Amino acid sequence: MTTKTLTARQEPHLERQLSNRHIQLIAIGGAIGTGLFMGSGKTISAAGPSVIFVYMIIGFMLFFVMRAMGELLLSNLNYKSFSDFAADLLGPWAGFFTGWTYWFCWVITGIADVIAIASYSKELWPGLPLWIPGLATVAILLLLNLTTVKAFGETEFWFALIKIIAIAALILVGLFMIFSGFKSDAGPATFSNLWSHGGFFPNEFMGFVAGFQIAVFAFVGIELVGTTAAEAKDPEKNLPKAINSIPIRVLLFYVGALIILMSVTPWTQFQAGHSPFIAMFSLAGLGAAATVVNLVVLSSAMSSANSGIYSTSRMVYGLAQEGDAPSVFGALSRRKVPQNALFLSCVLLLSGVVLMYAGQDIGKAFDMVTTVSAVCFVFVWSIILASYIAFHRRRPQLHEASTYRMPGGVPMVWVVFAFFAFVLWALTTQPDTLLALLVTPVWFILLGAAWLVLRRRPAHLARYATFQAELSQDMEPESAGRELGAVKN
């Protein structure tokens, strides 16, 4: 619950300890994940230079999701996260499905990060058993998150700063190579590499489509700033600043980095399962720099896993507060941290180690879990947009009063929905992603069964009524009366 929320029980609640610099860097860290550092190798090999347009299109579409989320969160500061406004605007089922699916998304993403960390650790320390870096990662991140939310903010601040410095260094070094006439076994470093190896669309339209499969995963976590709403200082000022800078981040960190990578080294040299960042320095003969970049990629995966542990614990805490999860996960420690929810998330992340030993190929394991994660994130993003449509229809007075409206309004929502349909179709075009797509509905079937059991329980109905009453405190009297009347009916 936010610090502004008043409850009859006066339960302890989350504290607003995240400052502007924390929010800004958490937003950047969420936009730059393992998908860029590790997954872009597969994207480049599939789409060629057209991957530049892939990232631009995805970033453009998700910007509107973020703007819709921002308008909704700021319409009522009692919203802790987007699962709250989904429950409020679409009904309790939406809060239940969104909260648990987002939790599942980040557990799966965390597992992918553990796999990536083990993979890069193996390159740095050959012969190291895979379970050691996996277990060490979970233990370190648990200790960091058990202190205070400010400690999480500081950790993520420095993780994100490392990623920013690494990408900026790559761009500067790449530009130097290009303008100094650097040559490697793959040929000269020149911008003409972008179009001289089959053009921008060397694998034609279906290659371009294949690029969307793993590229979508690169953007998961872009909505992470939305889960910090209950712990952000001055959210009316800091959330819009973080969201509005997303287009610049996409252009610099994704498009800029990929242009440099494919200019220094022809796109034909990149391989799935190998980081193009490391490959560029290695091919240029800069072995020491490649090792440093390997460490940076390792820290990037640690950053993503850190974000996953934070967001899953807060989402389960919120679900427990609303009666959608066992009450034990709604307890806070003396430091105002949901420690029981943290323990749950960390235990589940260890399954990444089991998955690596169960399979023969780390790359295939990574592709499987990232596809499942991407599909679930598309569901969460869609719920955010559906909530915006409901908000626009049910509370037009709040929309009119908003100082942070989503550009394009409802028509733009339908454009983004059409794009999501295209992404799901793209996942059906390759056997590995199709398998993951077919497996994902099992999660929603399990959620549906759980909801059928939960929704009629008196305790759940009472908690939801209390939740609605708390949210209505910031609404206009007439609107609040209509909303509470709808709940009673």
N, C-alpha and C positions, 0 to 999 in steps of 0.2 A: 504494500500500500504506500501511497505517497505521503509525504509529510503534511499535506493539506487535508488528507482524508480524515474524517472524524467517525469513529465507530463507538457503538455502545460498549463494546468490550475493551476498548482502549488497548488493543494489542500492539506490541512493538512493531515498528515498520522500517522499511528501507530508508536510508539517509541520503540526502543530496550532497554527495562528496565529490562528484565528477565536475571538474572545472572546464572552461572553454577549451584549453589546450588538450585535455583528456578526450573530450567529445570529438574534436577535430581529428586527432590522431587515431582514435578508435574508428571513426568513419573511413579514414584513409586505409587503415589496416584491414578493415572489412572489405574494402574495394580491391585490395591487392593481396591475393591469397595463394595457396599452393597451386591452384588451377593455372595461374599465370606462370609461375616459376617451373613447375613440373609438367603440367598438362598442355602447355602451349607447343611442346614438341610434336605431339600428336596432331594438334590443330593445324600447325604449319605444314606438316607432311601430307595432311589430307586436303587442305584448301589452297596451299601455296600462298602467294602474296595477297590473294583475296581475303585472307584472314584479317587483314586490316579493316576491311569493310564489315566483317563479321562482328568484331569487337565494337566498332562504332555503332552499329545497328542495335546490338544488345544494350550497350550503355545508354543510347538514346531512349529506348523503350523503358528501361528500368528507372530512368530519371523521373518519369511520370508516376511510376509506382511509389517512388520515394516522396514526391510532392503530394500525392494523395494521402500517404501515411502521415506526412508532416501536418497537413491541414486538419486531419482527424485528431491526432494527438494533442494539438494545440487548441482544439475546440473545447476540450475538457481536461484540465490538468490532473483530474483524478484518474485518468487512464494511466495504468502502469506500463502497458505495452499494447501492441496491435491485437492481441487476443482479447483484451478488455473491450476495445471498441467493436470488435467482431461480435462478441457476446451481447453487447449493448444494442447494436444496430441490426444485426441479422438474427439474433436469438441465441439462447444458451448453447445450442448444438454447435454453432459456429465457433464460440469461444473454446469449447471442448476439443473440437477437431483441429482448430488452428493451433491451440496451445500445445497439444500432444504431438501434432505433426511437426511443428517447428522444433520441439524438443527432439523428436526422432531425426529430423534433418541434421541437427548439429551433432547428435551422437554418431550418425553415419559419417558426417564430415570429419568429426574428430577421429574416427577409425581410419579414414583416408589419410589424415595427417599423421597418425601413428605409423601407418604403412610407409608414407613418404619419408618420415624421419628415420625409420629403420633402413630404408633403401639408401639414403644418403650417408647414414652412419657406416653402412657396409662399404661404401666407396672410400670413405675417409679412413676407416679402420678395418681392412680386409680380415676376414676370419672371425669378426665379432658376432656372437650369437644374436639373432634378431630380437630375442625377448629382452635383452639387457637395455637397449635404447628405448624400447617401447615402455617397459616398466619404469625406467628412470624419468621419462617424459611425464607420465601420469603422476608420479610421486612429486616431482618438482612443481608442476602446475597446481596440484592439490594444495600444497603448502603455501603457494603464493596467493591462492584464492581464499584460504581460510583466515587470512588476517583481516583486512578491511577492503571495502570496494575501492578506496583510494589507492591501496596497494595494487589492485588489479589495473586501475587506470594508469598508474605509473609504469607498471610492467608493460602494458600494451603500448604506452607512449613510446618507450624505448625500442620495443620490437618494431613498431611501425616506422620509427625514425631510421632504423637500420635498413629497412626495405626501401625507404625513400632515397637514402644515400646511395644504396647499391644500384638502384635503377638510374639515378642521376649520373653516377660514375660510369655506368655502362654506356649511357648516351654520349657522355663527353669523350670517353675513350674511343667509342665507335666513330664519332665525328672526326677525331684526330686521325684514326686509321684511314677513313675515307679521303680526307683532304690531303693526307701526306702520301697517298699512293701506296698504302700497305698492300703487300701480296702474301698469299699463303698457298698451300698446295691446291686449294679450291679455286684459286684465281685472285684477281685484284679486288680490293674493297671499293665498291662504287655503287652509287644509287641505281645505276642501270641494271644491277642484279635483280631489282624488283620486277622488271619486265622482260629481261633478255633470256629467261629460261622458261619459255612457254607462255609469257604474258602474265597479266594479273590473275587470269582464270585458267591456269594450266590444266586442271582436272575438270574443266567445264562446270556446268551448273551443279551436278551432283557432288562434286568435290567441294564446292562452295557450301552446299547444304550440310555436308559431313562436318564442316568446320564448326557448326553451331552446337554439335553434340557435347564436346568437352568444353567449349568456350563458355557455355552457360554456367558450368560449374565454377569457372574462374570468377564469376560475379556473386556467388553465394556469400552471404555475409554483408552485402551492401546495405541491407536493411538493419544491420546490427545496431545502428545508432537508435533505432526505435525501441530496443529493449533497455536502453539506458535512460528512458524518459523519466522513470521514477527516482533516479539517482543523479540526475543532471541539475547543476546549479543554473538558475535563470534559463529554463528551457525555451521560453518565448524568443530569446535572442540567440542561444547557442544551437538549437536544432535547425532553424532555417539556414544559418551560416554553414553548417556541416553539409546539409542537403544540397544547397545551391552550388557548392564547389565540386559536386560530382562530375559534371561534364568536363571541367578542366583536368580533373584527375584521370579520367578515362583517356582523354587526348594525350596527356603527357606520359602516364605510366604504362598504358596498354599500347596505344597507337604509336607513340614516339619510340618506345622500346622495341617494338616489333619491326618498325621501319629500319631502325639501326641494325638489328640482328640480321635481317634478310638482305641488307645492303653490304655488310661486312662479309657475310657468308651466304652463298646461294641457298635458297630454301630447300633445294634438293638434298642438302647435306644433313638436314635435321631428321631425327628419328623419334618415333613414339616411345615413351618410357624414359627418354633422356632429356635433361633440362637444356634448352637452347642457350640459356645464359652461360652455363658451364661450357657447353660445346663451342661457343664463340671464342672464349679465351683460350681453350685448349687447342683449337684449330689454328689460332694465331700464334701458338707457341708460348703463350704466357701461362705456364704451368702453375706458378705461385698464385697468380691472380685467380686462376680457375679454382684452386683450393679455397681461397678466400670467398669466392662466390658460392662454393659448395657450403661453406659455413653460413653464409647469408641465407641460402635456400633453406638450410636446416632451421635457422632462426625464424624464417617465414612460416614454416610448418608449425613450429612451436607457437608462434603468434596466433595462427588460425586455431590450433587446438586450445590455446588459452581463451580465445573468444568463445569457442564452443562450450567449454566448461562453464564460463561465466553465464552465457545466454541460456543454456539448458537448466542451470540451477535456478535462475530467476524465473524462467517460464514454469517450472514445476512448483516453485514457491507460489507464484500467482495462481496456478491451477488449484493448489491446496487451499489457498485463501478463499477461493470461490466454491470449494466443495467438489472439484473435479479430479482431485488426487488425494491420496491418503493424508490425513491431517498431520502426520509426523513430518511431512516435507514442508509444512507451513511454519515450522519453528525457526527462530533466529537465534544465533549465538549472542554472547555478550557484545561482540563486535558488530552486531547487526548484519551478519552474514548467514544465509540459509545453508548451514553446514550439512544437514542431512541430505538435502537435494544435491549438494556438491559431491558427497560420498557416492550417491547413486550414479551420477554422471561418470565419475572416474572409474567405478567398477565396470561399467558398460564399455568404456573406452578400451579396456584391456582385451576385449574381444577382437580388436584389431590384430593383436599378436597371434591369437588362435587362428584367425583367418589367413594370415601369412603362412603359417605352418600347414594349414589344411590344403592350400593351393600350391601349385608348382611355379607360378609366374606372378611376381609382385606387380608387374604392369597390368596384368589382367584383373588382379584383385582390386587395384586402384581404379580401373575403368568401371568395374561393376559397381563399386560403392559410390563413385562419383555420379554415375547415371541415376541410381536410385535417389541420391541426395538431390540432384538437379530437378527430378520430377516432383519431389515433395516440396522443394522450394517454389516451383512454379505454382503449385496448389496454394501455398501460403501467400504468394504475391497476388494470386487471383482473388483470394478472400479479402485482401486489403482493398483491391479495386471494387469488389462487390459491396464492401462496407461503405466505400465512398459513394456509390450509386444510391445506397439506402439512406446515407446521410443527406445527400442532395435532395432526395424525395421527402424524407420525414422531417428534416430540420432545416428548411430553406432559410429561416431567419438567422441561424448560426452560420450558414454558408455565406449569406450576404454580409454578416458582420465580421467575417474572417479577414484578417490582414495578410494571410498567407495562403491564397487560393491556388489550387492546382491549375496550371495552364491547360487550355483546351477543354476543360470540364468533362462532362459525361461522354461526348463524342470521342475524345481521345482515349477514354477507358476502353471503348469497343475496338479501337485500333490496336491497343496493347493486347486485348483478349485474342484478336485475330493472329497477332504475332506469336502468342503462346501456343495457339493451335498449330501454327507452322513448326514451332520447336518440337512439339510432341510428335508431329509427323516425321520430322527429321530423325528422331530417335528410332523410328521404325525401319530406317533404310540400311542399317548395319546390324549384323547378327548379334554382336556383343551388347550393344545398347538396346536392341529389341528385347533380348532376354531379361535385362534389368527392368525394362518398361513393363513387361508382362508380370514380373514378380511383385512390383510395387503395389498393385491393388490389394494384395493380401493384407497389407498394413491397414488400409481403409476398411476392409471387411472386419478386422479385429476391433478397430475403433468403433465401428457401427454396432457391433455386438455389445461392447462395453457400455456404449451410450444408451442402448435399449434397457440395460439393467439399471443404470444410474439415474436416468432422467425422471423416473417416477418416485424416487426416494424422498420422503418428507424433508430430511436434512438438506438435501441438495436444493430443493425448491425454496426452502427458507433462506439458505445462503445466497441464492440468486436474487431473491427479493431484497435482501439486505444490500447486496451489491448494487442493484438498481437504485435503491434509496440513496446510497452514498454518492453515486454518479449524478443524481438529480440535483445535488446541492449547488452545482455551478450552472445549472440551466435556468432559463427564464421560467417564472411561475406557471404560465399557461402551458408551455411545452412540457414541463416536469409533470404537471397534472395529467396530461394526455398519456405520457409514457408510463407512469405508474398505474394509470387505469388500464392500460393495455396489458401490463404484467398480471394484474389481478384477474383480468378476464381470461 
